[in-house]
Amino acid sequence: MQFDRITVDPEIMGGMPCIRGMRLPGATVVAMVADGMSTDEILADLPYLETEDIAEALRFAAETLRERELPLTRPA
Protein backbone atom coordinates (compact mmCIF):
# COMPACT_ATOMS: atom_id res chain seq x y z
CA MET A 1 0.00 0.00 0.00
CA GLN A 2 1.33 3.44 -0.88
CA PHE A 3 0.81 6.53 1.24
CA ASP A 4 1.14 9.92 -0.44
CA ARG A 5 -0.02 12.04 2.48
CA ILE A 6 1.95 10.35 5.26
CA THR A 7 5.59 11.36 5.34
CA VAL A 8 8.52 10.28 7.49
CA ASP A 9 11.44 12.67 7.78
CA PRO A 10 14.05 12.34 10.53
CA GLU A 11 14.21 16.17 10.66
CA ILE A 12 10.48 16.52 11.39
CA MET A 13 9.11 15.30 14.72
CA GLY A 14 12.01 12.88 15.10
CA GLY A 15 10.92 10.78 12.14
CA MET A 16 7.38 10.20 13.39
CA PRO A 17 4.87 9.60 10.56
CA CYS A 18 3.30 13.01 9.86
CA ILE A 19 0.70 14.50 7.58
CA ARG A 20 2.25 15.90 4.36
CA GLY A 21 5.55 16.93 5.94
CA MET A 22 3.87 19.11 8.55
CA ARG A 23 4.57 18.90 12.25
CA LEU A 24 1.33 17.04 12.76
CA PRO A 25 1.69 13.35 13.57
CA GLY A 26 -0.80 11.05 11.93
CA ALA A 27 -1.38 9.58 15.40
CA THR A 28 -2.84 12.91 16.51
CA VAL A 29 -5.45 12.76 13.76
CA VAL A 30 -6.25 9.12 14.55
CA ALA A 31 -6.67 10.01 18.25
CA MET A 32 -9.09 12.80 17.33
CA VAL A 33 -11.22 10.30 15.40
CA ALA A 34 -10.99 7.81 18.28
CA ASP A 35 -12.17 10.54 20.65
CA GLY A 36 -15.34 10.81 18.58
CA MET A 37 -14.59 13.92 16.56
CA SER A 38 -16.19 14.10 13.14
CA THR A 39 -14.27 14.95 10.00
CA ASP A 40 -15.88 18.40 10.00
CA GLU A 41 -14.82 19.02 13.61
CA ILE A 42 -11.25 17.97 12.89
CA LEU A 43 -11.09 20.19 9.81
CA ALA A 44 -12.45 23.11 11.85
CA ASP A 45 -9.76 22.59 14.51
CA LEU A 46 -6.99 22.01 11.96
CA PRO A 47 -7.97 24.07 8.89
CA TYR A 48 -4.74 23.24 7.04
CA LEU A 49 -5.83 19.59 6.82
CA GLU A 50 -7.84 18.10 4.00
CA THR A 51 -10.43 15.35 4.20
CA GLU A 52 -8.05 13.00 2.39
CA ASP A 53 -5.42 13.54 5.12
CA ILE A 54 -7.78 12.14 7.74
CA ALA A 55 -8.71 9.14 5.61
CA GLU A 56 -5.08 8.35 4.86
CA ALA A 57 -4.06 8.68 8.53
CA LEU A 58 -6.68 6.06 9.37
CA ARG A 59 -5.56 3.76 6.54
CA PHE A 60 -1.94 4.15 7.66
CA ALA A 61 -2.86 3.27 11.25
CA ALA A 62 -4.78 0.20 10.11
CA GLU A 63 -1.91 -0.94 7.89
CA THR A 64 0.59 -0.39 10.70
CA LEU A 65 -1.41 -2.59 13.04
CA ARG A 66 -1.80 -5.21 10.34
CA GLU A 67 1.98 -5.43 10.00
CA ARG A 68 2.81 -5.93 13.67
CA GLU A 69 2.29 -8.66 16.18
CA LEU A 70 1.04 -7.20 19.42
CA PRO A 71 1.10 -9.06 22.73
CA LEU A 72 -2.44 -9.56 23.91
CA THR A 73 -3.55 -10.59 27.36
CA ARG A 74 -6.45 -12.89 27.97
CA PRO A 75 -9.22 -11.81 30.30
CA ALA A 76 -9.01 -13.36 33.75
VENFEN-V604396 format. One line per field, one symbol per residue. ss: DSSP state (H for helix, E for strand, - for the rest). phi: phi as a letter, one per 30 degrees, with the letter a starting at -180 (. if undefined). A space follows every 50 residues. Layout:
ss: ???
phi: ???
This chain:
ss: -----EE-----HHH--EE-----EHHHHHHHHH----HHHHHHH----- HHHHHHHHHHHHHHHH----------
phi: .cbcccbbbedchiidebdhiddbdedddddddddjddeddddddbdddb eddddddddddddddddcccdcccdd
